[in-house]
Structures are given as C-alpha cells and as structure tokens.
C-alpha cells in the first residue's frame, strides 16, 4: 500500500490556508480600523 502521509499533509495545509483566509477576511470586514487609526494619529500629534 502507498503511504498516505503526503495526502494528509496536503489536506492539513489546505485546511490551514482556508482558516487563514477566513481570519484575514474577518479582520478586513469586521473591525473598525478608523478608531485604531484615529487613536494612533492622536498619539502621534501629542508627541510633537
């Protein structure tokens, strides 16, 4: 019989890539980056 290790590794890699894509999409769509940017802008301005 053939060794199925490579097939399992490919399946695991595909699953990890899918999860990584979902996390990236959630970071882009579900976060309010304007609040973070505003806070950093205020910190920068107050440091001058």
PLY file of the C-alpha trace (Angstrom):
ply
format ascii 1.0
element vertex 48
property float x
property float y
property float z
element edge 47
property int vertex1
property int vertex2
end_header
0.00 0.00 0.00
1.05 3.56 -0.60
1.99 5.89 2.22
-0.85 8.36 2.78
1.27 10.83 4.75
1.63 13.24 1.83
-2.12 13.25 1.18
-2.81 14.02 4.85
-0.23 16.81 4.83
-1.83 18.37 1.75
-5.28 18.19 3.34
-3.95 19.82 6.51
-2.22 22.57 4.51
-5.42 23.27 2.57
-7.40 23.49 5.81
-4.87 25.90 7.34
-4.93 28.07 4.20
-8.74 28.17 4.37
-8.66 29.21 8.03
-6.03 31.84 7.29
-8.24 33.26 4.53
-11.25 33.37 6.86
-9.24 35.20 9.53
-7.99 37.74 7.01
-11.50 38.33 5.70
-12.82 38.79 9.24
-10.04 41.26 10.03
-10.90 43.33 6.98
-14.69 43.19 7.23
-15.44 43.05 10.95
-13.03 45.50 12.52
-13.36 49.25 12.87
-9.92 50.36 11.76
-10.91 54.04 11.80
-10.90 54.03 15.61
-7.44 52.49 15.69
-6.11 54.97 13.14
-7.66 57.92 14.98
-6.09 56.81 18.26
-2.66 56.44 16.66
-3.00 59.82 14.98
-3.79 61.49 18.31
-0.80 59.77 19.95
1.47 60.95 17.15
0.19 64.53 17.29
0.51 64.72 21.08
4.11 63.52 20.86
5.22 66.52 18.78
0 1
1 2
2 3
3 4
4 5
5 6
6 7
7 8
8 9
9 10
10 11
11 12
12 13
13 14
14 15
15 16
16 17
17 18
18 19
19 20
20 21
21 22
22 23
23 24
24 25
25 26
26 27
27 28
28 29
29 30
30 31
31 32
32 33
33 34
34 35
35 36
36 37
37 38
38 39
39 40
40 41
41 42
42 43
43 44
44 45
45 46
46 47
